Amino acid sequence: QVQLIESGGGLVQVGGSLKLSCAASLRTFSSYAMGWFRQAPGKEREFVTGISWDSRNTYYTDSVKGRFTISRDNGRSTVYLQMNRLKPEDTAVYYCAPVTPRLTVIQEFDAWGQGTQVTVSS
């Protein structure tokens, strides 16, 4: 059973930065593409960004392009999300999860972690 532990969230002012981490207990973490998702109050969970197993390919949803950077350390089984120039609309609970090799959502995935809260104040 996969275990995902997100951390690094917090309260930050508009324009500030945060770096999120996700430690995964996947035995073969280095073979999985990984992604970050977020869910704002009253909204559906949104796929924000993904990274291939070898870090060669990435995906970003339009609203975060140029502001967010995903990275990974396969030796530590950890995926990161550097968030810069944060906006109030980035406020959400952020989750990580495996994604398909094509950097799309695995629809049947249901082993979500507890997430980490990011709040951007204006």
KOLDRENNU-897881 format. One record per atom (N, C-alpha, C): x, y negated, z; residue number from 0; atom name. Coordinates in pm, whole numbers, plus 50000, padded with zeros to 5 digits. Atoms other than C-alpha are relative to their C-alpha. Example, Ala and Ser with C-alpha at 12.3 -4.5 7.8 and 13.67 -1.06 7.14 Angstrom:
2
X / Y / Z / resi / name
50089 / 50119 / 50000 / 0 / N
51230 / 50450 / 50780 / 0 / CA
50090 / 49880 / 50000 / 0 / C
49918 / 50119 / 49994 / 1 / N
51367 / 50106 / 50714 / 1 / CA
49923 / 49891 / 50073 / 1 / C
This chain:
122
X / Y / Z / resi / name
50084 / 50118 / 50000 / 0 / N
50000 / 50000 / 50000 / 0 / CA
50089 / 49876 / 50000 / 0 / C
49921 / 50122 / 50009 / 1 / N
50143 / 49665 / 49898 / 1 / CA
49966 / 49906 / 50114 / 1 / C
50020 / 50103 / 49900 / 2 / N
50189 / 49400 / 50164 / 2 / CA
50066 / 49873 / 49951 / 2 / C
49951 / 50128 / 50048 / 3 / N
50230 / 49036 / 50070 / 3 / CA
49988 / 49899 / 50112 / 3 / C
49999 / 50097 / 49891 / 4 / N
50328 / 48770 / 50322 / 4 / CA
50045 / 49865 / 49946 / 4 / C
49972 / 50135 / 50049 / 5 / N
50305 / 48408 / 50210 / 5 / CA
50033 / 49908 / 50116 / 5 / C
49962 / 50097 / 49898 / 6 / N
50463 / 48124 / 50403 / 6 / CA
50048 / 49871 / 49934 / 6 / C
49945 / 50125 / 50050 / 7 / N
50581 / 47766 / 50369 / 7 / CA
49901 / 49889 / 49978 / 7 / C
50100 / 50103 / 50018 / 8 / N
50254 / 47582 / 50347 / 8 / CA
50004 / 49896 / 50110 / 8 / C
50006 / 50104 / 49899 / 9 / N
50171 / 47270 / 50543 / 9 / CA
49926 / 49879 / 49950 / 9 / C
50062 / 50128 / 50032 / 10 / N
50045 / 46915 / 50540 / 10 / CA
50106 / 49907 / 49943 / 10 / C
49903 / 50087 / 50066 / 11 / N
50220 / 46678 / 50301 / 11 / CA
49926 / 49884 / 49936 / 11 / C
50062 / 50117 / 50063 / 12 / N
50151 / 46333 / 50163 / 12 / CA
50009 / 50010 / 49848 / 12 / C
49998 / 50005 / 50146 / 13 / N
50076 / 46264 / 49799 / 13 / CA
50142 / 49965 / 49953 / 13 / C
49866 / 50021 / 50053 / 14 / N
50398 / 46281 / 49599 / 14 / CA
50108 / 50080 / 50068 / 14 / C
49902 / 49921 / 49926 / 15 / N
50567 / 46507 / 49849 / 15 / CA
50026 / 50136 / 49937 / 15 / C
49959 / 49869 / 50050 / 16 / N
50715 / 46852 / 49805 / 16 / CA
49986 / 50107 / 50107 / 16 / C
50000 / 49882 / 49914 / 17 / N
50679 / 47199 / 49954 / 17 / CA
50058 / 50116 / 49921 / 17 / C
49955 / 49876 / 50064 / 18 / N
50842 / 47533 / 49883 / 18 / CA
49936 / 50118 / 50072 / 18 / C
50066 / 49882 / 49947 / 19 / N
50635 / 47844 / 49933 / 19 / CA
50084 / 50124 / 49974 / 19 / C
49933 / 49871 / 50016 / 20 / N
50772 / 48194 / 49979 / 20 / CA
49899 / 50111 / 50013 / 20 / C
50084 / 49882 / 49990 / 21 / N
50614 / 48532 / 49934 / 21 / CA
50090 / 50122 / 50008 / 21 / C
49924 / 49877 / 49981 / 22 / N
50777 / 48843 / 50075 / 22 / CA
49909 / 50118 / 49969 / 22 / C
50084 / 49888 / 50045 / 23 / N
50649 / 49160 / 49910 / 23 / CA
50062 / 50132 / 50043 / 23 / C
49953 / 49868 / 49958 / 24 / N
50672 / 49513 / 50038 / 24 / CA
49986 / 50103 / 49889 / 24 / C
50005 / 49909 / 50114 / 25 / N
50660 / 49660 / 49690 / 25 / CA
50133 / 50072 / 49986 / 25 / C
49876 / 49922 / 50006 / 26 / N
50912 / 49944 / 49666 / 26 / CA
50080 / 49966 / 49875 / 26 / C
49932 / 50032 / 50126 / 27 / N
50990 / 49855 / 49306 / 27 / CA
49969 / 49856 / 49961 / 27 / C
50033 / 50142 / 50022 / 28 / N
50944 / 49480 / 49340 / 28 / CA
50062 / 49948 / 49872 / 28 / C
49927 / 50055 / 50114 / 29 / N
51204 / 49411 / 49072 / 29 / CA
49939 / 50040 / 49867 / 29 / C
50062 / 49959 / 50125 / 30 / N
50990 / 49587 / 48812 / 30 / CA
49865 / 49933 / 49976 / 30 / C
50131 / 50064 / 50012 / 31 / N
50678 / 49376 / 48873 / 31 / CA
50012 / 49854 / 49960 / 31 / C
50023 / 50142 / 50018 / 32 / N
50583 / 49046 / 48722 / 32 / CA
49917 / 49952 / 50119 / 32 / C
50068 / 50053 / 49881 / 33 / N
50457 / 48822 / 49002 / 33 / CA
49937 / 49865 / 49968 / 33 / C
50067 / 50127 / 50022 / 34 / N
50228 / 48526 / 49024 / 34 / CA
49957 / 49934 / 50129 / 34 / C
50060 / 50078 / 49891 / 35 / N
50096 / 48254 / 49252 / 35 / CA
49859 / 49959 / 49957 / 35 / C
50139 / 50038 / 50018 / 36 / N
49726 / 48185 / 49286 / 36 / CA
49964 / 49900 / 50108 / 36 / C
50048 / 50089 / 49895 / 37 / N
49532 / 47925 / 49479 / 37 / CA
49848 / 49997 / 50000 / 37 / C
50145 / 50010 / 49986 / 38 / N
49181 / 47886 / 49610 / 38 / CA
49966 / 49880 / 50086 / 38 / C
50046 / 50118 / 49928 / 39 / N
49034 / 47553 / 49708 / 39 / CA
49861 / 50029 / 50057 / 39 / C
50132 / 49976 / 49940 / 40 / N
48723 / 47532 / 49930 / 40 / CA
49888 / 49989 / 49897 / 40 / C
50115 / 50002 / 50089 / 41 / N
48412 / 47620 / 49734 / 41 / CA
50031 / 50031 / 49855 / 41 / C
49960 / 49972 / 50139 / 42 / N
48607 / 47717 / 49422 / 42 / CA
50050 / 50143 / 49985 / 42 / C
49946 / 49869 / 50031 / 43 / N
48714 / 48036 / 49252 / 43 / CA
50152 / 50001 / 50016 / 43 / C
49855 / 49987 / 49997 / 44 / N
49065 / 48168 / 49296 / 44 / CA
50056 / 49972 / 49860 / 44 / C
49941 / 50045 / 50127 / 45 / N
49288 / 48020 / 49022 / 45 / CA
50141 / 50053 / 49987 / 45 / C
49864 / 49955 / 50030 / 46 / N
49596 / 48170 / 48860 / 46 / CA
50083 / 49879 / 49963 / 46 / C
49924 / 50123 / 50015 / 47 / N
49860 / 47899 / 48884 / 47 / CA
50127 / 50021 / 49916 / 47 / C
49872 / 49978 / 50066 / 48 / N
50190 / 48046 / 48765 / 48 / CA
50043 / 50145 / 50014 / 48 / C
49950 / 49864 / 49997 / 49 / N
50362 / 48374 / 48685 / 49 / CA
50144 / 50006 / 49951 / 49 / C
49860 / 49982 / 50040 / 50 / N
50715 / 48505 / 48635 / 50 / CA
50023 / 50146 / 49969 / 50 / C
49972 / 49862 / 50039 / 51 / N
50838 / 48816 / 48459 / 51 / CA
50099 / 50064 / 50097 / 51 / C
49917 / 49927 / 49904 / 52 / N
51034 / 49084 / 48641 / 52 / CA
50145 / 49951 / 49997 / 52 / C
49860 / 50041 / 50016 / 53 / N
51364 / 48949 / 48504 / 53 / CA
50016 / 49848 / 49999 / 53 / C
50000 / 50147 / 49995 / 54 / N
51275 / 48577 / 48541 / 54 / CA
50016 / 49933 / 49864 / 54 / C
49978 / 50059 / 50132 / 55 / N
51309 / 48529 / 48166 / 55 / CA
49877 / 49927 / 49948 / 55 / C
50123 / 50061 / 50049 / 56 / N
50946 / 48437 / 48110 / 56 / CA
49917 / 49947 / 50115 / 56 / C
50087 / 50060 / 49899 / 57 / N
50717 / 48208 / 48304 / 57 / CA
49874 / 49946 / 49934 / 57 / C
50127 / 50060 / 50043 / 58 / N
50363 / 48079 / 48278 / 58 / CA
49959 / 49898 / 50106 / 58 / C
50054 / 50100 / 49909 / 59 / N
50214 / 47764 / 48429 / 59 / CA
49866 / 49953 / 49946 / 59 / C
50124 / 50062 / 50041 / 60 / N
49858 / 47643 / 48421 / 60 / CA
50028 / 49852 / 49974 / 60 / C
49970 / 50136 / 50046 / 61 / N
49838 / 47300 / 48261 / 61 / CA
50012 / 49899 / 50113 / 61 / C
50004 / 50102 / 49896 / 62 / N
49764 / 47110 / 48580 / 62 / CA
50127 / 49994 / 50086 / 62 / C
49879 / 50001 / 49917 / 63 / N
50098 / 47205 / 48741 / 63 / CA
50128 / 49995 / 49917 / 63 / C
49879 / 50003 / 50084 / 64 / N
50333 / 47199 / 48443 / 64 / CA
50082 / 49875 / 50027 / 64 / C
49910 / 50111 / 49973 / 65 / N
50636 / 46983 / 48510 / 65 / CA
50009 / 49962 / 50146 / 65 / C
49997 / 50031 / 49856 / 66 / N
50563 / 46972 / 48885 / 66 / CA
50036 / 50123 / 50084 / 66 / C
49977 / 49876 / 49926 / 67 / N
50576 / 47336 / 49002 / 67 / CA
50104 / 50085 / 49928 / 67 / C
49903 / 49906 / 50056 / 68 / N
50857 / 47588 / 48952 / 68 / CA
49994 / 50131 / 50077 / 68 / C
50000 / 49867 / 49939 / 69 / N
50829 / 47959 / 49016 / 69 / CA
50137 / 50064 / 49981 / 69 / C
49873 / 49927 / 50009 / 70 / N
51136 / 48170 / 49087 / 70 / CA
49989 / 50125 / 50086 / 70 / C
50004 / 49876 / 49922 / 71 / N
51221 / 48505 / 49240 / 71 / CA
50140 / 50045 / 50033 / 71 / C
49875 / 49938 / 49960 / 72 / N
51495 / 48691 / 49419 / 72 / CA
49969 / 50149 / 50018 / 72 / C
50034 / 49858 / 49995 / 73 / N
51465 / 49060 / 49344 / 73 / CA
50072 / 50072 / 50113 / 73 / C
49927 / 49938 / 49889 / 74 / N
51728 / 49147 / 49603 / 74 / CA
49928 / 49982 / 50133 / 74 / C
50075 / 50027 / 49877 / 75 / N
51505 / 48995 / 49871 / 75 / CA
49852 / 50033 / 49986 / 75 / C
50142 / 49970 / 50026 / 76 / N
51175 / 49110 / 49716 / 76 / CA
49913 / 49878 / 50032 / 76 / C
50068 / 50124 / 49967 / 77 / N
51062 / 48748 / 49737 / 77 / CA
49979 / 49916 / 49874 / 77 / C
50030 / 50094 / 50107 / 78 / N
50896 / 48509 / 49498 / 78 / CA
49973 / 49864 / 50065 / 78 / C
50008 / 50135 / 49945 / 79 / N
50904 / 48133 / 49550 / 79 / CA
49915 / 49910 / 49910 / 79 / C
50070 / 50103 / 50076 / 80 / N
50698 / 47834 / 49443 / 80 / CA
50044 / 49865 / 50052 / 80 / C
49960 / 50137 / 49967 / 81 / N
50863 / 47493 / 49448 / 81 / CA
49895 / 49905 / 49943 / 81 / C
50107 / 50091 / 50040 / 82 / N
50591 / 47228 / 49438 / 82 / CA
50046 / 49857 / 50024 / 82 / C
49959 / 50140 / 49991 / 83 / N
50687 / 46867 / 49366 / 83 / CA
49887 / 49910 / 49954 / 83 / C
50099 / 50103 / 50040 / 84 / N
50484 / 46548 / 49313 / 84 / CA
49859 / 50051 / 50027 / 84 / C
50129 / 49940 / 49964 / 85 / N
50195 / 46704 / 49498 / 85 / CA
49887 / 49898 / 49995 / 85 / C
50120 / 50081 / 50014 / 86 / N
49843 / 46570 / 49442 / 86 / CA
49892 / 50054 / 50093 / 86 / C
50110 / 49950 / 49914 / 87 / N
49527 / 46594 / 49656 / 87 / CA
49932 / 50123 / 49940 / 87 / C
50066 / 49886 / 50064 / 88 / N
49383 / 46838 / 49402 / 88 / CA
50081 / 50129 / 50007 / 88 / C
49921 / 49878 / 49975 / 89 / N
49666 / 47081 / 49485 / 89 / CA
49965 / 50064 / 50134 / 89 / C
50041 / 49946 / 49871 / 90 / N
49508 / 47132 / 49827 / 90 / CA
49924 / 50131 / 49981 / 90 / C
50058 / 49867 / 50014 / 91 / N
49423 / 47501 / 49858 / 91 / CA
50077 / 50098 / 50088 / 91 / C
49924 / 49889 / 49945 / 92 / N
49521 / 47830 / 50012 / 92 / CA
50073 / 50067 / 49884 / 92 / C
49917 / 49942 / 50106 / 93 / N
49804 / 47975 / 49805 / 93 / CA
50032 / 50146 / 50032 / 93 / C
49975 / 49857 / 49988 / 94 / N
49848 / 48348 / 49748 / 94 / CA
50096 / 50045 / 49890 / 94 / C
49922 / 49938 / 50106 / 95 / N
50096 / 48562 / 49559 / 95 / CA
49943 / 50140 / 49974 / 95 / C
50047 / 49867 / 50037 / 96 / N
50021 / 48886 / 49378 / 96 / CA
50074 / 50046 / 49876 / 96 / C
49947 / 49950 / 50127 / 97 / N
50156 / 49111 / 49105 / 97 / CA
49909 / 49957 / 49886 / 97 / C
50076 / 50029 / 50122 / 98 / N
50046 / 49019 / 48752 / 98 / CA
50047 / 50096 / 49892 / 98 / C
49962 / 49909 / 50108 / 99 / N
50065 / 49204 / 48423 / 99 / CA
50133 / 49955 / 49939 / 99 / C
49875 / 50040 / 50067 / 100 / N
50391 / 49207 / 48223 / 100 / CA
49982 / 49883 / 49904 / 100 / C
50027 / 50114 / 50088 / 101 / N
50223 / 48957 / 47992 / 101 / CA
49962 / 49875 / 50077 / 101 / C
50027 / 50114 / 49912 / 102 / N
50173 / 48724 / 48288 / 102 / CA
49853 / 49961 / 49995 / 102 / C
50143 / 50024 / 49985 / 103 / N
49798 / 48762 / 48311 / 103 / CA
49953 / 50068 / 50129 / 103 / C
50054 / 49951 / 49873 / 104 / N
49576 / 48847 / 48607 / 104 / CA
49969 / 50149 / 49994 / 104 / C
50043 / 49861 / 49984 / 105 / N
49536 / 49207 / 48723 / 105 / CA
49864 / 49995 / 50066 / 105 / C
50136 / 50024 / 49951 / 106 / N
49158 / 49198 / 48761 / 106 / CA
49964 / 50088 / 50119 / 106 / C
50040 / 49908 / 49894 / 107 / N
49134 / 49499 / 48990 / 107 / CA
50086 / 49988 / 50126 / 107 / C
49914 / 50014 / 49883 / 108 / N
49402 / 49381 / 49235 / 108 / CA
49918 / 49951 / 50118 / 108 / C
50082 / 50040 / 49885 / 109 / N
49256 / 49357 / 49584 / 109 / CA
50079 / 49999 / 50131 / 109 / C
49918 / 49996 / 49878 / 110 / N
49550 / 49370 / 49830 / 110 / CA
50059 / 49863 / 50031 / 110 / C
49954 / 50137 / 49977 / 111 / N
49568 / 48997 / 49891 / 111 / CA
50053 / 49984 / 50141 / 111 / C
49949 / 50035 / 49869 / 112 / N
49774 / 48860 / 50176 / 112 / CA
49911 / 49895 / 50065 / 112 / C
50080 / 50098 / 49927 / 113 / N
49655 / 48600 / 50423 / 113 / CA
50008 / 49862 / 49936 / 113 / C
49983 / 50128 / 50066 / 114 / N
49777 / 48315 / 50205 / 114 / CA
50067 / 49898 / 50091 / 114 / C
49942 / 50110 / 49923 / 115 / N
49936 / 47989 / 50314 / 115 / CA
49931 / 49871 / 49957 / 115 / C
50079 / 50121 / 50026 / 116 / N
49745 / 47661 / 50342 / 116 / CA
50090 / 49884 / 49960 / 116 / C
49934 / 50122 / 50043 / 117 / N
49868 / 47360 / 50149 / 117 / CA
49896 / 49889 / 50001 / 117 / C
50090 / 50114 / 49992 / 118 / N
49703 / 47028 / 50229 / 118 / CA
50077 / 49875 / 49960 / 118 / C
49936 / 50122 / 50048 / 119 / N
49793 / 46713 / 50040 / 119 / CA
49910 / 49883 / 50037 / 119 / C
50080 / 50113 / 49954 / 120 / N
49676 / 46394 / 50203 / 120 / CA
50031 / 49875 / 49918 / 120 / C
49984 / 50122 / 50081 / 121 / N
49619 / 46071 / 50015 / 121 / CA
50010 / 49877 / 50089 / 121 / C
